[in-house]
């Protein structure tokens, strides 16, 4: 029996950070799907199956929160891990209200990210069973 790879989408407008996350995810045996903007993510249709989404909050015109709200409005149950370099209590609260399963402040440890991904994938698989 073949094990299905865990696909992790990443949306971040910092190209060097995006490359670093891509390498980290590959090293951890995840299959990363990387996008430099929310618009690039939205342009790909249909999306390949994904297990979770790592989403930077401060992007360009379409923010991470905008993208998360749009996905939710479309009925997506894709678990979202919000990341940001601008840690503020109000932003943390917005991430919680937007349904984020985790909130990580840059720079975060690889261990913190891996734990957030494990939690997100577990939540996503549970919602698929419902």
N, C-alpha and C positions, 0 to 999 in steps of 0.2 A: 504494500500500500504506500502510495506517495504522500508525503506530508505537504500540505498546501503552505506556501510561503506566507509569512505575515507581511502585508503591504502597508507601509506607513507613508502617508502623504505629508509633505512638508511645504508650507507656504511662508517664505521669508524674502524680503527685498534686499537683504544684505548678502551679496553673492559669495563672499568668503565664508560667512557663517553657514550659508546653505550648503556649500561644498563640504565644510567640516562635518555638518550633520549627516550629509549623505555618506561620507566615509565611515563615520561612527556607526550608522545604522547597518551598512554593509558588513562591517567587522563583527557586528552582533548578530549576523545572519538574518536581518530583516531585508525586505525589498523596498527601498525608498523610491518614492515618486515625488520629484522636486519641482516646485513652481516658484518663479521669481516675483509673482504678484497674484493678488486675488483674481484679477482679470484673466491671467494666464490659466489659472485653475478653472475658472468658469468657462473659458473658451474650449477646453477639452471636453468633448461630448461625443459619445457617452464616456463616462469615467470608467477606468478599469476598477474592478472590485478593490476596496480599501478596508483595512481593519481599524484604522484611526487616522486622525488628522492633527498634525502639529502646526499650530497657526500663530504667527506673529500678530500682535495686536495692532501695532503701528506700521501700516503698509503705505500705499499711495492713496489714490482717490478712494478706492474701496478698502475700508479697514478690515482687520480681522473680525471685529464684531459684526460689521456689515455682512461679511461672507458667512459667518456662523448663523446669523439671523435668516439670511436667504436660504441656506441649506435646511434649516429647521422649517421654514415656511413651505419648502418643497417636500416636506415629510421625511427628510433624512434623519436617521438615528445614528449617524456616524459619530463616534465619540471624539471630542475635541480636547486637545491639550493646548492651552494658551501659553504663549511665551512672550516676554517683553523685557526690554532694557530699562523701562520706565516704571518702576515699581511704586505704586501709590495705592492707598487703601480703597479709593473710589474705583480704580481700575480693577483691583482684585474683586470688588463687589460686582462690577459689571461682568467680569468673567464668570463669576458664580451664577449670576442671573441669566447669562447667555447659555448656561448648561455645560460649562467646561468641567471635565472630569479631573483636570489638574491645572495648576497655574505655576509656572516656573519663571523666576527672575534671572535674566542673563547677567553674568555667566552662571550657568548651573552645572552641576557635576553630571558626569555620564551615568553614575548610579541613580541619581534622582530622575533623569530622563528615562532610563530603562525601567525603573519602578512605575513611573507614570504610564509608560507604554503598556506594561503588563496589566496594570489596572484598567486602562482604556480598552484593551483587547478583550479582557474578561467581561467588562460591562457590555461591549458590543456583541459578544457572542451570546450573552445572556438575553439581550434584547432580541436577537435573531430567533431564539427559542420560543419567544412569547407569541 
